[in-house]
C-alpha cells in the first residue's frame, strides 16, 4: 500500500474556508475518475496556525504504479493547477506499508 500526503499553506489574501472547500471539491471529485485511488481525504489543520500547514490530502494506492497513474491523470493535473493558485507552499511525502 502506498500512502500519499500533500500539505499546503493557503494564500492569506483569499478566504480560508472557501479555499479549503475548493481544494476538497477538486480532489474528492477525483474518486471514481482516477481508478487507482483506494482512499482519499482532504483534511484541514486545527492546531498551531502559523506553524502547521493549512490543508492536506491523504490518499492511498495499491502500489507505485497506482500513484503514478494518479499523478499524470489529466483530471488530477487540472486540479493541481487550480490548487497552485490557492496556495503559497507545498510539502509531500509518500511511503509504503
C-alpha positions, -999 to 999 in steps of 0.1 A, spaced: 0 0 0 13 35 -9 3 64 13 4 98 -3 2 130 17 5 165 3 0 196 25 -3 232 16 -1 267 31 -30 287 19 -27 322 4 -36 348 31 -53 371 6 -80 345 -1 -109 334 22 -96 303 41 -129 284 42 -136 289 5 -100 278 -4 -103 246 18 -137 238 3 -125 242 -32 -94 220 -27 -117 194 -11 -141 196 -41 -113 193 -66 -96 163 -50 -125 143 -37 -140 147 -71 -112 125 -84 -126 95 -66 -142 73 -92 -124 92 -120 -89 80 -112 -94 43 -108 -62 37 -88 -74 58 -58 -81 34 -29 -89 62 -4 -87 100 -4 -95 125 23 -89 163 24 -82 175 60 -79 210 75 -54 219 102 -69 226 136 -38 233 157 -8 257 157 -18 280 129 12 298 115 34 268 123 15 240 106 3 239 70 -33 247 65 -48 218 45 -37 184 33 -48 155 11 -42 120 25 -46 92 -1 -38 56 -6 -30 35 -37 -22 -2 -41 13 4 -55 36 30 -70 21 24 -104 -13 35 -90 3 66 -76 19 73 -109 -15 69 -127 -30 95 -103 -1 119 -108 -4 120 -146 -41 117 -149 -55 148 -168 -82 155 -142 -56 154 -114 -33 177 -134 -62 202 -138 -70 200 -101 -33 206 -92 -31 236 -115 -60 252 -98 -47 244 -63 -14 260 -71 -33 293 -75 -48 289 -39 -15 282 -20 19 296 -13 37 265 -1 36 227 -5 51 197 11 47 160 3 56 125 14 49 91 0 56 59 18 49 22 16 35 -1 42 
